[in-house]
Amino acid sequence: MNHELIMVIVNKNLNKKVMEAATNAGARGGTILRGKGNSIYEKHSFWGIEIEPEKDVIFIIVEEEIKVDVLNAINEKLNLMKPNSGIAFTLKLSDAIGLRDHYEESSQRN
């Protein structure tokens, strides 16, 4: 089975919406990290000090067959086509350790 990594970067505290959309579309879970980032369109300052906005970075590994469904669900929930709303992209996984056991265990439970 081929897998892909979906990476989603959104403003802080939107990770629950991302994961809700992803799991409703078939993803089994994800990893959430905090990050900082900016763009030329998103500058914030406080008393002349530039502030880097905090971001949620979400990693979701899915089967290749459901990748588009998960991406579309995330986009529908967060409207990522709107400026400064976030970004989602995929990376093909060539090798991964630990996934097989996870998928075998979940299929045995069903």
CNS distance restraints for C-alpha pairs under 8 A (distance, minus, plus):
assign (resid   1 and name CA) (resid  63 and name CA) 6.99 0.50 0.50
assign (resid   1 and name CA) (resid  64 and name CA) 7.93 0.50 0.50
assign (resid   2 and name CA) (resid  63 and name CA) 5.96 0.50 0.50
assign (resid   2 and name CA) (resid  64 and name CA) 5.61 0.50 0.50
assign (resid   2 and name CA) (resid  93 and name CA) 7.53 0.50 0.50
assign (resid   3 and name CA) (resid  61 and name CA) 6.60 0.50 0.50
assign (resid   3 and name CA) (resid  62 and name CA) 5.53 0.50 0.50
assign (resid   3 and name CA) (resid  63 and name CA) 4.44 0.50 0.50
assign (resid   3 and name CA) (resid  64 and name CA) 4.99 0.50 0.50
assign (resid   3 and name CA) (resid  92 and name CA) 6.68 0.50 0.50
assign (resid   3 and name CA) (resid  93 and name CA) 5.75 0.50 0.50
assign (resid   4 and name CA) (resid  61 and name CA) 5.69 0.50 0.50
assign (resid   4 and name CA) (resid  62 and name CA) 5.57 0.50 0.50
assign (resid   4 and name CA) (resid  63 and name CA) 6.29 0.50 0.50
assign (resid   4 and name CA) (resid  64 and name CA) 5.68 0.50 0.50
assign (resid   4 and name CA) (resid  67 and name CA) 7.13 0.50 0.50
assign (resid   4 and name CA) (resid  90 and name CA) 6.41 0.50 0.50
assign (resid   4 and name CA) (resid  91 and name CA) 5.66 0.50 0.50
assign (resid   4 and name CA) (resid  92 and name CA) 4.58 0.50 0.50
assign (resid   4 and name CA) (resid  93 and name CA) 5.25 0.50 0.50
assign (resid   5 and name CA) (resid  59 and name CA) 6.60 0.50 0.50
assign (resid   5 and name CA) (resid  60 and name CA) 5.65 0.50 0.50
assign (resid   5 and name CA) (resid  61 and name CA) 4.52 0.50 0.50
assign (resid   5 and name CA) (resid  62 and name CA) 6.52 0.50 0.50
assign (resid   5 and name CA) (resid  90 and name CA) 5.39 0.50 0.50
assign (resid   5 and name CA) (resid  91 and name CA) 5.09 0.50 0.50
assign (resid   5 and name CA) (resid  92 and name CA) 6.31 0.50 0.50
assign (resid   5 and name CA) (resid  93 and name CA) 6.56 0.50 0.50
assign (resid   6 and name CA) (resid  58 and name CA) 7.94 0.50 0.50
assign (resid   6 and name CA) (resid  59 and name CA) 5.87 0.50 0.50
assign (resid   6 and name CA) (resid  60 and name CA) 5.05 0.50 0.50
assign (resid   6 and name CA) (resid  61 and name CA) 6.18 0.50 0.50
assign (resid   6 and name CA) (resid  62 and name CA) 7.47 0.50 0.50
assign (resid   6 and name CA) (resid  67 and name CA) 7.68 0.50 0.50
assign (resid   6 and name CA) (resid  71 and name CA) 7.74 0.50 0.50
assign (resid   6 and name CA) (resid  88 and name CA) 6.89 0.50 0.50
assign (resid   6 and name CA) (resid  89 and name CA) 5.73 0.50 0.50
assign (resid   6 and name CA) (resid  90 and name CA) 4.41 0.50 0.50
assign (resid   6 and name CA) (resid  91 and name CA) 6.57 0.50 0.50
assign (resid   7 and name CA) (resid  57 and name CA) 7.07 0.50 0.50
assign (resid   7 and name CA) (resid  58 and name CA) 5.68 0.50 0.50
assign (resid   7 and name CA) (resid  59 and name CA) 4.88 0.50 0.50
assign (resid   7 and name CA) (resid  60 and name CA) 6.50 0.50 0.50
assign (resid   7 and name CA) (resid  88 and name CA) 5.55 0.50 0.50
assign (resid   7 and name CA) (resid  89 and name CA) 5.46 0.50 0.50
assign (resid   7 and name CA) (resid  90 and name CA) 6.06 0.50 0.50
assign (resid   7 and name CA) (resid  91 and name CA) 7.91 0.50 0.50
assign (resid   8 and name CA) (resid  18 and name CA) 7.99 0.50 0.50
assign (resid   8 and name CA) (resid  56 and name CA) 7.93 0.50 0.50
assign (resid   8 and name CA) (resid  57 and name CA) 5.75 0.50 0.50
assign (resid   8 and name CA) (resid  58 and name CA) 5.08 0.50 0.50
assign (resid   8 and name CA) (resid  59 and name CA) 6.71 0.50 0.50
assign (resid   8 and name CA) (resid  86 and name CA) 7.35 0.50 0.50
assign (resid   8 and name CA) (resid  87 and name CA) 5.75 0.50 0.50
assign (resid   8 and name CA) (resid  88 and name CA) 4.27 0.50 0.50
assign (resid   8 and name CA) (resid  89 and name CA) 6.65 0.50 0.50
assign (resid   9 and name CA) (resid  55 and name CA) 6.55 0.50 0.50
assign (resid   9 and name CA) (resid  56 and name CA) 5.73 0.50 0.50
assign (resid   9 and name CA) (resid  57 and name CA) 4.61 0.50 0.50
assign (resid   9 and name CA) (resid  58 and name CA) 6.45 0.50 0.50
assign (resid   9 and name CA) (resid  86 and name CA) 5.48 0.50 0.50
assign (resid   9 and name CA) (resid  87 and name CA) 5.37 0.50 0.50
assign (resid   9 and name CA) (resid  88 and name CA) 6.42 0.50 0.50
assign (resid  10 and name CA) (resid  14 and name CA) 6.45 0.50 0.50
assign (resid  10 and name CA) (resid  15 and name CA) 7.49 0.50 0.50
assign (resid  10 and name CA) (resid  55 and name CA) 5.59 0.50 0.50
assign (resid  10 and name CA) (resid  56 and name CA) 5.39 0.50 0.50
assign (resid  10 and name CA) (resid  57 and name CA) 6.71 0.50 0.50
assign (resid  10 and name CA) (resid  85 and name CA) 6.44 0.50 0.50
assign (resid  10 and name CA) (resid  86 and name CA) 4.37 0.50 0.50
assign (resid  10 and name CA) (resid  87 and name CA) 6.66 0.50 0.50
assign (resid  11 and name CA) (resid  53 and name CA) 7.61 0.50 0.50
assign (resid  11 and name CA) (resid  54 and name CA) 6.46 0.50 0.50
assign (resid  11 and name CA) (resid  55 and name CA) 4.51 0.50 0.50
assign (resid  11 and name CA) (resid  56 and name CA) 5.91 0.50 0.50
assign (resid  11 and name CA) (resid  85 and name CA) 7.19 0.50 0.50
assign (resid  11 and name CA) (resid  86 and name CA) 6.86 0.50 0.50
assign (resid  12 and name CA) (resid  34 and name CA) 7.70 0.50 0.50
assign (resid  12 and name CA) (resid  54 and name CA) 5.51 0.50 0.50
assign (resid  12 and name CA) (resid  55 and name CA) 4.46 0.50 0.50
assign (resid  12 and name CA) (resid  56 and name CA) 5.03 0.50 0.50
assign (resid  13 and name CA) (resid  55 and name CA) 7.90 0.50 0.50
assign (resid  13 and name CA) (resid  56 and name CA) 6.77 0.50 0.50
assign (resid  14 and name CA) (resid  18 and name CA) 6.54 0.50 0.50
assign (resid  14 and name CA) (resid  56 and name CA) 6.98 0.50 0.50
assign (resid  15 and name CA) (resid  19 and name CA) 6.13 0.50 0.50
assign (resid  15 and name CA) (resid  32 and name CA) 7.15 0.50 0.50
assign (resid  15 and name CA) (resid  56 and name CA) 6.15 0.50 0.50
assign (resid  15 and name CA) (resid  57 and name CA) 7.85 0.50 0.50
assign (resid  15 and name CA) (resid  58 and name CA) 7.02 0.50 0.50
assign (resid  16 and name CA) (resid  20 and name CA) 5.97 0.50 0.50
assign (resid  17 and name CA) (resid  21 and name CA) 6.20 0.50 0.50
assign (resid  17 and name CA) (resid  77 and name CA) 7.00 0.50 0.50
assign (resid  17 and name CA) (resid  78 and name CA) 7.48 0.50 0.50
assign (resid  18 and name CA) (resid  22 and name CA) 6.12 0.50 0.50
assign (resid  18 and name CA) (resid  74 and name CA) 5.73 0.50 0.50
assign (resid  18 and name CA) (resid  77 and name CA) 7.42 0.50 0.50
assign (resid  18 and name CA) (resid  78 and name CA) 7.47 0.50 0.50
assign (resid  19 and name CA) (resid  23 and name CA) 5.93 0.50 0.50
assign (resid  19 and name CA) (resid  29 and name CA) 7.22 0.50 0.50
assign (resid  19 and name CA) (resid  30 and name CA) 7.19 0.50 0.50
assign (resid  20 and name CA) (resid  24 and name CA) 6.08 0.50 0.50
assign (resid  21 and name CA) (resid  25 and name CA) 6.30 0.50 0.50
assign (resid  21 and name CA) (resid  70 and name CA) 7.28 0.50 0.50
assign (resid  21 and name CA) (resid  73 and name CA) 5.39 0.50 0.50
assign (resid  21 and name CA) (resid  74 and name CA) 5.28 0.50 0.50
assign (resid  21 and name CA) (resid  77 and name CA) 6.47 0.50 0.50
assign (resid  22 and name CA) (resid  26 and name CA) 6.48 0.50 0.50
assign (resid  22 and name CA) (resid  27 and name CA) 5.34 0.50 0.50
assign (resid  22 and name CA) (resid  29 and name CA) 7.95 0.50 0.50
assign (resid  22 and name CA) (resid  70 and name CA) 5.19 0.50 0.50
assign (resid  22 and name CA) (resid  71 and name CA) 7.59 0.50 0.50
assign (resid  22 and name CA) (resid  73 and name CA) 6.45 0.50 0.50
assign (resid  22 and name CA) (resid  74 and name CA) 6.18 0.50 0.50
assign (resid  23 and name CA) (resid  27 and name CA) 4.45 0.50 0.50
assign (resid  23 and name CA) (resid  28 and name CA) 5.86 0.50 0.50
assign (resid  23 and name CA) (resid  29 and name CA) 6.65 0.50 0.50
assign (resid  23 and name CA) (resid  70 and name CA) 7.93 0.50 0.50
assign (resid  24 and name CA) (resid  73 and name CA) 7.99 0.50 0.50
assign (resid  25 and name CA) (resid  66 and name CA) 7.73 0.50 0.50
assign (resid  25 and name CA) (resid  69 and name CA) 6.09 0.50 0.50
assign (resid  25 and name CA) (resid  70 and name CA) 5.18 0.50 0.50
assign (resid  25 and name CA) (resid  73 and name CA) 6.40 0.50 0.50
assign (resid  26 and name CA) (resid  66 and name CA) 7.00 0.50 0.50
assign (resid  26 and name CA) (resid  70 and name CA) 6.95 0.50 0.50
assign (resid  27 and name CA) (resid  60 and name CA) 7.31 0.50 0.50
assign (resid  27 and name CA) (resid  61 and name CA) 7.47 0.50 0.50
assign (resid  27 and name CA) (resid  62 and name CA) 5.88 0.50 0.50
assign (resid  27 and name CA) (resid  70 and name CA) 7.01 0.50 0.50
assign (resid  28 and name CA) (resid  62 and name CA) 7.65 0.50 0.50
assign (resid  29 and name CA) (resid  60 and name CA) 6.51 0.50 0.50
assign (resid  29 and name CA) (resid  61 and name CA) 7.81 0.50 0.50
assign (resid  30 and name CA) (resid  58 and name CA) 6.62 0.50 0.50
assign (resid  30 and name CA) (resid  59 and name CA) 5.47 0.50 0.50
assign (resid  30 and name CA) (resid  60 and name CA) 4.46 0.50 0.50
assign (resid  30 and name CA) (resid  61 and name CA) 6.97 0.50 0.50
assign (resid  31 and name CA) (resid  58 and name CA) 5.60 0.50 0.50
assign (resid  31 and name CA) (resid  59 and name CA) 5.08 0.50 0.50
assign (resid  31 and name CA) (resid  60 and name CA) 6.60 0.50 0.50
assign (resid  32 and name CA) (resid  56 and name CA) 6.65 0.50 0.50
assign (resid  32 and name CA) (resid  57 and name CA) 5.72 0.50 0.50
assign (resid  32 and name CA) (resid  58 and name CA) 4.53 0.50 0.50
assign (resid  32 and name CA) (resid  59 and name CA) 6.49 0.50 0.50
assign (resid  33 and name CA) (resid  56 and name CA) 5.88 0.50 0.50
assign (resid  33 and name CA) (resid  57 and name CA) 5.04 0.50 0.50
assign (resid  33 and name CA) (resid  58 and name CA) 6.32 0.50 0.50
assign (resid  34 and name CA) (resid  54 and name CA) 7.07 0.50 0.50
assign (resid  34 and name CA) (resid  55 and name CA) 5.84 0.50 0.50
assign (resid  34 and name CA) (resid  56 and name CA) 4.91 0.50 0.50
assign (resid  34 and name CA) (resid  57 and name CA) 6.00 0.50 0.50
assign (resid  35 and name CA) (resid  54 and name CA) 5.76 0.50 0.50
assign (resid  35 and name CA) (resid  55 and name CA) 4.86 0.50 0.50
assign (resid  35 and name CA) (resid  56 and name CA) 5.99 0.50 0.50
assign (resid  35 and name CA) (resid  57 and name CA) 6.42 0.50 0.50
assign (resid  36 and name CA) (resid  52 and name CA) 5.93 0.50 0.50
assign (resid  36 and name CA) (resid  53 and name CA) 5.72 0.50 0.50
assign (resid  36 and name CA) (resid  54 and name CA) 4.54 0.50 0.50
assign (resid  36 and name CA) (resid  55 and name CA) 5.39 0.50 0.50
assign (resid  37 and name CA) (resid  52 and name CA) 5.80 0.50 0.50
assign (resid  37 and name CA) (resid  53 and name CA) 5.88 0.50 0.50
assign (resid  37 and name CA) (resid  54 and name CA) 6.63 0.50 0.50
assign (resid  37 and name CA) (resid  55 and name CA) 6.75 0.50 0.50
assign (resid  38 and name CA) (resid  42 and name CA) 5.94 0.50 0.50
assign (resid  38 and name CA) (resid  43 and name CA) 6.95 0.50 0.50
assign (resid  38 and name CA) (resid  52 and name CA) 6.06 0.50 0.50
assign (resid  38 and name CA) (resid  53 and name CA) 6.45 0.50 0.50
assign (resid  39 and name CA) (resid  43 and name CA) 7.10 0.50 0.50
assign (resid  41 and name CA) (resid  84 and name CA) 7.55 0.50 0.50
assign (resid  42 and name CA) (resid  84 and name CA) 7.13 0.50 0.50
assign (resid  43 and name CA) (resid  50 and name CA) 7.37 0.50 0.50
assign (resid  43 and name CA) (resid  51 and name CA) 7.58 0.50 0.50
assign (resid  43 and name CA) (resid  52 and name CA) 7.78 0.50 0.50
assign (resid  44 and name CA) (resid  50 and name CA) 5.82 0.50 0.50
assign (resid  44 and name CA) (resid  51 and name CA) 5.36 0.50 0.50
assign (resid  44 and name CA) (resid  52 and name CA) 7.00 0.50 0.50
assign (resid  44 and name CA) (resid  53 and name CA) 7.47 0.50 0.50
assign (resid  45 and name CA) (resid  49 and name CA) 5.13 0.50 0.50
assign (resid  45 and name CA) (resid  50 and name CA) 4.17 0.50 0.50
assign (resid  45 and name CA) (resid  51 and name CA) 5.22 0.50 0.50
assign (resid  46 and name CA) (resid  50 and name CA) 6.55 0.50 0.50
assign (resid  46 and name CA) (resid  51 and name CA) 7.02 0.50 0.50
assign (resid  62 and name CA) (resid  66 and name CA) 6.75 0.50 0.50
assign (resid  62 and name CA) (resid  67 and name CA) 6.25 0.50 0.50
assign (resid  63 and name CA) (resid  67 and name CA) 6.54 0.50 0.50
assign (resid  66 and name CA) (resid  70 and name CA) 6.22 0.50 0.50
assign (resid  67 and name CA) (resid  71 and name CA) 6.19 0.50 0.50
assign (resid  68 and name CA) (resid  72 and name CA) 6.00 0.50 0.50
assign (resid  69 and name CA) (resid  73 and name CA) 6.13 0.50 0.50
assign (resid  70 and name CA) (resid  74 and name CA) 6.24 0.50 0.50
assign (resid  71 and name CA) (resid  75 and name CA) 6.17 0.50 0.50
assign (resid  71 and name CA) (resid  88 and name CA) 7.33 0.50 0.50
assign (resid  72 and name CA) (resid  76 and name CA) 6.05 0.50 0.50
assign (resid  73 and name CA) (resid  77 and name CA) 6.21 0.50 0.50
assign (resid  74 and name CA) (resid  78 and name CA) 6.10 0.50 0.50
assign (resid  74 and name CA) (resid  79 and name CA) 7.87 0.50 0.50
assign (resid  75 and name CA) (resid  79 and name CA) 4.99 0.50 0.50
assign (resid  75 and name CA) (resid  80 and name CA) 5.25 0.50 0.50
assign (resid  75 and name CA) (resid  81 and name CA) 7.50 0.50 0.50
assign (resid  76 and name CA) (resid  80 and name CA) 7.80 0.50 0.50
assign (resid  78 and name CA) (resid  85 and name CA) 7.28 0.50 0.50
assign (resid  79 and name CA) (resid  85 and name CA) 7.01 0.50 0.50
assign (resid  80 and name CA) (resid  85 and name CA) 5.27 0.50 0.50
assign (resid  80 and name CA) (resid  86 and name CA) 5.52 0.50 0.50
assign (resid  80 and name CA) (resid  87 and name CA) 6.21 0.50 0.50
assign (resid  80 and name CA) (resid  88 and name CA) 7.79 0.50 0.50
assign (resid  81 and name CA) (resid  85 and name CA) 7.31 0.50 0.50
assign (resid  98 and name CA) (resid 102 and name CA) 6.65 0.50 0.50
assign (resid  99 and name CA) (resid 103 and name CA) 6.24 0.50 0.50
assign (resid 100 and name CA) (resid 104 and name CA) 6.04 0.50 0.50
assign (resid 101 and name CA) (resid 105 and name CA) 5.94 0.50 0.50
assign (resid 102 and name CA) (resid 106 and name CA) 6.23 0.50 0.50
assign (resid 103 and name CA) (resid 107 and name CA) 6.15 0.50 0.50
assign (resid 104 and name CA) (resid 108 and name CA) 6.18 0.50 0.50
assign (resid 105 and name CA) (resid 109 and name CA) 6.35 0.50 0.50
assign (resid 106 and name CA) (resid 110 and name CA) 6.63 0.50 0.50
